[in-house]
Amino acid sequence: MASVLKVNTLTGVTTAGSIAVTGEGNSTTTNLQQGLAKSWAAGDNSSGSTVTDSLNVASLTDVATGKTTLTFTNNMRGAGAYTAGGTHADGSDQTAYAYITQALQDGSVATGSIALTHNYAYSNASGNGDYAYWNNTIHGDLA
């Protein structure tokens, strides 16, 4: 018989903010909070910088061609103590180009923001671009 559980809040017994979930194969556990995305954003940089939808994003700043900075609503626990990744696809060129949105590796990762670069690769060419659609997901610990 199937059942439905309806709650507004989940709290761990030993530690309020820690809930273990049994993983695949029933032999290991995963911490629920560790596995949740802490921030995500979809944006448009083709004519200015616009966040079209997001979670935990206060603002987007256009830094340069193919480079933006996302400022978090709630800070991350430590600078660089999280991962970021994303994609971009252009309907007319999605089979010809490879696109990626990633964190800049120049020390621009902070607890309150992350600098992103939007890159493309095609045959022997690559570079940064201001795309009409990109997305990014960030995992890690909130402060």
LOVEX-119273 format. One line per field, with one value per residue: residue in three letters; residue number from 1; x, y, z of N, C-alpha, C in turn. Coordinates in nm, 2 decimals. Example, Ala and Ser with C-alpha at 12.3 -4.5 7.8 and 13.67 -1.06 7.14 Angstrom:
2
code: [ALA SER]
pos: [1 2]
n_px: [1.32 1.28]
n_py: [-0.57 -0.22]
n_pz: [0.78 0.71]
ca_px: [1.23 1.37]
ca_py: [-0.45 -0.11]
ca_pz: [0.78 0.71]
c_px: [1.32 1.29]
c_py: [-0.33 0.00]
c_pz: [0.78 0.79]
# end
This chain:
143
code: [MET ALA SER VAL LEU LYS VAL ASN THR LEU THR GLY VAL THR THR ALA GLY SER ILE ALA VAL THR GLY GLU GLY ASN SER THR THR THR ASN LEU GLN GLN GLY LEU ALA LYS SER TRP ALA ALA GLY ASP ASN SER SER GLY SER THR VAL THR ASP SER LEU ASN VAL ALA SER LEU THR ASP VAL ALA THR GLY LYS THR THR LEU THR PHE THR ASN ASN MET ARG GLY ALA GLY ALA TYR THR ALA GLY GLY THR HIS ALA ASP GLY SER ASP GLN THR ALA TYR ALA TYR ILE THR GLN ALA LEU GLN ASP GLY SER VAL ALA THR GLY SER ILE ALA LEU THR HIS ASN TYR ALA TYR SER ASN ALA SER GLY ASN GLY ASP TYR ALA TYR TRP ASN ASN THR ILE HIS GLY ASP LEU ALA]
pos: [1 2 3 4 5 6 7 8 9 10 11 12 13 14 15 16 17 18 19 20 21 22 23 24 25 26 27 28 29 30 31 32 33 34 35 36 37 38 39 40 41 42 43 44 45 46 47 48 49 50 51 52 53 54 55 56 57 58 59 60 61 62 63 64 65 66 67 68 69 70 71 72 73 74 75 76 77 78 79 80 81 82 83 84 85 86 87 88 89 90 91 92 93 94 95 96 97 98 99 100 101 102 103 104 105 106 107 108 109 110 111 112 113 114 115 116 117 118 119 120 121 122 123 124 125 126 127 128 129 130 131 132 133 134 135 136 137 138 139 140 141 142 143]
n_px: [0.08 0.06 0.18 0.14 0.34 0.32 0.48 0.61 0.86 1.17 1.37 1.68 1.75 1.97 2.14 2.01 2.03 2.11 2.04 2.04 2.02 1.94 2.14 2.18 2.15 2.13 2.34 2.50 2.50 2.38 2.42 2.16 2.15 2.40 2.37 2.20 2.13 2.27 2.25 2.13 2.11 1.96 2.03 2.05 2.27 2.28 2.19 2.27 2.27 2.08 1.90 1.71 1.57 1.61 1.77 1.87 2.02 2.12 2.20 2.32 2.61 2.75 3.06 3.25 3.29 3.14 3.18 3.06 2.94 2.79 2.60 2.54 2.24 2.24 2.53 2.80 2.97 3.26 3.51 3.55 3.48 3.30 3.13 3.08 2.89 2.77 2.56 2.52 2.31 2.25 1.99 2.02 2.28 2.35 2.45 2.69 2.86 3.03 2.94 3.01 2.95 3.14 3.32 3.54 3.89 4.06 4.09 3.85 3.64 3.44 3.29 3.05 2.99 3.03 3.25 3.18 3.26 3.16 3.20 3.28 3.34 3.45 3.53 3.84 3.83 3.77 3.64 3.51 3.16 2.86 2.57 2.23 2.10 2.19 2.29 2.35 2.46 2.52 2.68 2.74 2.83 2.62 2.67]
n_py: [-0.12 0.22 0.53 0.87 1.13 1.43 1.72 2.02 2.08 1.93 1.77 1.67 1.41 1.36 1.58 1.88 2.00 1.79 1.52 1.19 1.00 0.69 0.55 0.44 0.09 0.04 0.03 0.24 0.57 0.90 1.25 1.46 1.74 1.80 1.71 1.88 2.14 2.46 2.70 2.83 2.95 3.09 3.27 3.57 3.71 3.84 4.09 4.29 4.21 3.97 3.80 3.53 3.34 3.20 3.07 3.17 3.39 3.71 3.92 3.99 4.07 4.21 4.16 4.15 4.06 3.75 3.71 3.70 3.80 3.64 3.73 3.61 3.56 3.44 3.38 3.15 2.89 2.88 3.05 2.92 2.67 2.52 2.38 2.46 2.46 2.45 2.50 2.59 2.63 2.68 2.70 2.68 2.60 2.39 2.13 2.18 2.34 2.34 2.43 2.59 2.69 2.81 2.84 3.11 3.07 3.24 3.33 3.46 3.35 3.38 3.40 3.53 3.56 3.46 3.44 3.39 3.23 3.22 3.00 2.89 2.63 2.54 2.35 2.45 2.68 2.89 3.06 3.34 3.42 3.62 3.50 3.42 3.24 3.08 2.86 2.77 2.58 2.55 2.38 2.30 2.42 2.63 2.94]
n_pz: [0.00 -0.09 0.05 0.17 0.27 0.43 0.51 0.65 0.74 0.76 1.00 1.14 1.38 1.55 1.48 1.39 1.13 0.97 0.77 0.70 0.40 0.27 0.03 -0.32 -0.38 -0.11 0.08 0.16 0.29 0.22 0.28 0.30 0.28 0.17 -0.09 -0.23 -0.47 -0.42 -0.53 -0.84 -1.18 -1.46 -1.75 -1.97 -2.18 -2.42 -2.49 -2.29 -1.93 -1.79 -1.55 -1.60 -1.45 -1.12 -0.82 -0.50 -0.60 -0.61 -0.78 -1.11 -1.28 -1.57 -1.68 -1.89 -2.24 -2.25 -1.98 -1.66 -1.33 -1.07 -0.79 -0.47 -0.28 -0.03 0.13 0.05 0.24 0.23 0.04 -0.27 -0.19 -0.32 -0.61 -0.96 -1.26 -1.59 -1.89 -2.24 -2.52 -2.86 -3.07 -3.35 -3.39 -3.22 -3.27 -3.38 -3.22 -2.90 -2.59 -2.27 -1.94 -1.68 -1.36 -1.32 -1.31 -1.17 -0.91 -0.86 -0.72 -0.45 -0.11 -0.13 -0.40 -0.75 -1.02 -1.36 -1.67 -2.01 -2.25 -2.59 -2.83 -3.15 -3.42 -3.50 -3.36 -3.07 -2.78 -2.58 -2.52 -2.54 -2.47 -2.56 -2.40 -2.11 -1.84 -1.50 -1.22 -0.88 -0.62 -0.28 0.05 0.24 0.42]
ca_px: [0.00 0.14 0.14 0.18 0.39 0.31 0.54 0.66 1.00 1.24 1.48 1.75 1.73 2.10 2.18 1.89 2.05 2.17 1.95 2.10 1.93 2.00 2.18 2.15 2.21 2.10 2.46 2.56 2.41 2.41 2.37 2.06 2.18 2.52 2.34 2.11 2.19 2.25 2.22 2.12 2.06 1.95 2.05 2.06 2.37 2.29 2.16 2.28 2.28 1.95 1.88 1.57 1.52 1.72 1.76 1.98 2.10 2.07 2.22 2.41 2.69 2.82 3.20 3.32 3.23 3.15 3.21 2.96 2.95 2.66 2.61 2.44 2.15 2.29 2.67 2.85 3.05 3.39 3.55 3.61 3.44 3.19 3.15 2.99 2.90 2.65 2.56 2.45 2.28 2.19 1.90 2.06 2.42 2.38 2.53 2.82 2.94 3.03 2.93 3.01 2.96 3.22 3.38 3.68 4.00 4.16 4.07 3.73 3.54 3.43 3.18 2.93 2.97 3.12 3.27 3.16 3.29 3.08 3.29 3.24 3.45 3.40 3.64 3.97 3.80 3.71 3.64 3.40 3.05 2.75 2.47 2.09 2.06 2.29 2.25 2.46 2.42 2.62 2.67 2.84 2.77 2.58 2.73]
ca_py: [0.00 0.34 0.63 1.00 1.20 1.57 1.79 2.15 2.09 1.80 1.80 1.55 1.37 1.39 1.72 1.94 2.03 1.68 1.41 1.09 0.93 0.56 0.56 0.33 -0.04 0.02 0.00 0.36 0.69 1.03 1.36 1.52 1.88 1.81 1.68 1.98 2.26 2.58 2.82 2.81 3.06 3.10 3.41 3.61 3.81 3.88 4.24 4.33 4.10 3.95 3.67 3.50 3.26 3.17 3.04 3.22 3.48 3.85 4.00 3.95 4.18 4.19 4.21 4.16 3.96 3.61 3.70 3.76 3.77 3.62 3.76 3.52 3.61 3.38 3.34 3.01 2.88 2.92 3.08 2.81 2.55 2.47 2.35 2.53 2.42 2.49 2.48 2.68 2.57 2.77 2.61 2.66 2.55 2.30 2.02 2.22 2.40 2.29 2.54 2.56 2.80 2.76 2.94 3.15 3.01 3.35 3.38 3.54 3.28 3.43 3.34 3.60 3.57 3.37 3.49 3.29 3.26 3.15 2.97 2.80 2.56 2.50 2.31 2.51 2.81 2.89 3.19 3.37 3.47 3.67 3.41 3.45 3.15 3.00 2.82 2.74 2.52 2.55 2.29 2.33 2.45 2.77 2.99]
ca_pz: [0.00 -0.10 0.15 0.14 0.38 0.40 0.62 0.61 0.78 0.80 1.10 1.18 1.52 1.62 1.44 1.33 0.99 0.90 0.75 0.62 0.31 0.22 -0.11 -0.41 -0.33 0.03 0.16 0.20 0.32 0.17 0.36 0.21 0.25 0.08 -0.23 -0.29 -0.53 -0.33 -0.62 -0.98 -1.25 -1.61 -1.79 -2.11 -2.19 -2.56 -2.49 -2.15 -1.85 -1.73 -1.49 -1.64 -1.34 -1.03 -0.68 -0.43 -0.68 -0.58 -0.90 -1.22 -1.34 -1.69 -1.66 -2.02 -2.33 -2.20 -1.84 -1.57 -1.19 -0.99 -0.64 -0.40 -0.18 0.09 0.10 0.06 0.36 0.21 -0.10 -0.35 -0.13 -0.39 -0.75 -1.04 -1.39 -1.67 -2.03 -2.33 -2.65 -2.96 -3.15 -3.49 -3.39 -3.11 -3.31 -3.43 -3.11 -2.77 -2.50 -2.13 -1.84 -1.57 -1.27 -1.36 -1.22 -1.15 -0.78 -0.85 -0.65 -0.31 -0.04 -0.17 -0.55 -0.83 -1.16 -1.46 -1.81 -2.10 -2.36 -2.70 -2.91 -3.28 -3.50 -3.45 -3.29 -2.94 -2.72 -2.49 -2.59 -2.47 -2.52 -2.53 -2.30 -2.04 -1.71 -1.41 -1.10 -0.78 -0.51 -0.17 0.18 0.27 0.54]
c_px: [0.09 0.09 0.20 0.22 0.39 0.37 0.59 0.81 1.05 1.36 1.55 1.74 1.86 2.14 2.07 1.91 2.11 2.08 2.02 1.99 2.00 2.02 2.14 2.22 2.19 2.22 2.53 2.45 2.46 2.35 2.28 2.10 2.30 2.48 2.25 2.19 2.16 2.23 2.21 2.07 2.05 1.96 2.05 2.16 2.38 2.26 2.16 2.29 2.14 1.95 1.73 1.50 1.64 1.68 1.89 2.08 2.04 2.09 2.32 2.48 2.76 2.96 3.27 3.25 3.25 3.18 3.11 2.99 2.81 2.69 2.50 2.36 2.20 2.43 2.70 2.94 3.19 3.42 3.61 3.57 3.32 3.22 3.05 3.00 2.77 2.66 2.50 2.42 2.21 2.12 1.96 2.20 2.45 2.45 2.67 2.91 2.93 3.04 2.95 3.02 3.03 3.27 3.51 3.78 4.10 4.14 3.94 3.61 3.55 3.31 3.05 2.90 3.06 3.13 3.26 3.21 3.21 3.16 3.22 3.36 3.38 3.52 3.77 3.95 3.74 3.72 3.52 3.29 2.94 2.62 2.33 2.04 2.18 2.24 2.37 2.40 2.54 2.59 2.77 2.76 2.74 2.65 2.63]
c_py: [0.12 0.44 0.76 1.07 1.35 1.64 1.93 2.16 1.95 1.84 1.67 1.53 1.41 1.53 1.77 1.95 1.91 1.56 1.31 1.02 0.80 0.57 0.44 0.20 -0.06 0.00 0.12 0.47 0.81 1.14 1.44 1.67 1.89 1.79 1.78 2.09 2.38 2.71 2.77 2.93 3.03 3.24 3.44 3.73 3.87 4.03 4.29 4.20 4.08 3.81 3.64 3.41 3.22 3.12 3.09 3.31 3.62 3.94 3.94 4.07 4.14 4.25 4.24 4.06 3.82 3.60 3.77 3.73 3.75 3.65 3.68 3.60 3.57 3.33 3.19 3.01 2.92 2.96 2.96 2.67 2.49 2.45 2.43 2.47 2.45 2.46 2.59 2.61 2.67 2.68 2.58 2.59 2.44 2.17 2.05 2.28 2.32 2.42 2.50 2.69 2.75 2.87 2.98 3.10 3.12 3.41 3.46 3.46 3.33 3.37 3.41 3.61 3.47 3.44 3.38 3.33 3.17 3.13 2.88 2.74 2.51 2.47 2.36 2.64 2.80 3.04 3.21 3.43 3.52 3.60 3.46 3.36 3.08 2.96 2.77 2.68 2.52 2.46 2.32 2.36 2.60 2.81 2.97]
c_pz: [0.00 0.01 0.11 0.27 0.35 0.53 0.56 0.64 0.81 0.89 1.14 1.33 1.59 1.60 1.36 1.18 0.92 0.89 0.66 0.53 0.26 0.07 -0.20 -0.36 -0.18 0.12 0.21 0.23 0.26 0.25 0.26 0.18 0.16 -0.06 -0.30 -0.35 -0.44 -0.40 -0.76 -1.05 -1.40 -1.65 -1.94 -2.11 -2.34 -2.58 -2.35 -2.06 -1.77 -1.67 -1.52 -1.53 -1.25 -0.90 -0.61 -0.51 -0.66 -0.71 -0.99 -1.27 -1.46 -1.68 -1.79 -2.11 -2.27 -2.06 -1.76 -1.42 -1.13 -0.85 -0.57 -0.30 -0.04 0.06 0.12 0.18 0.34 0.06 -0.17 -0.29 -0.19 -0.54 -0.83 -1.18 -1.46 -1.81 -2.11 -2.46 -2.74 -3.05 -3.29 -3.49 -3.29 -3.15 -3.35 -3.32 -2.98 -2.68 -2.35 -2.05 -1.72 -1.48 -1.33 -1.26 -1.19 -1.01 -0.76 -0.78 -0.50 -0.24 -0.09 -0.32 -0.62 -0.97 -1.26 -1.60 -1.90 -2.23 -2.47 -2.76 -3.04 -3.37 -3.44 -3.38 -3.16 -2.88 -2.63 -2.57 -2.50 -2.53 -2.48 -2.42 -2.24 -1.91 -1.63 -1.28 -1.00 -0.66 -0.41 -0.05 0.19 0.40 0.66]
# end
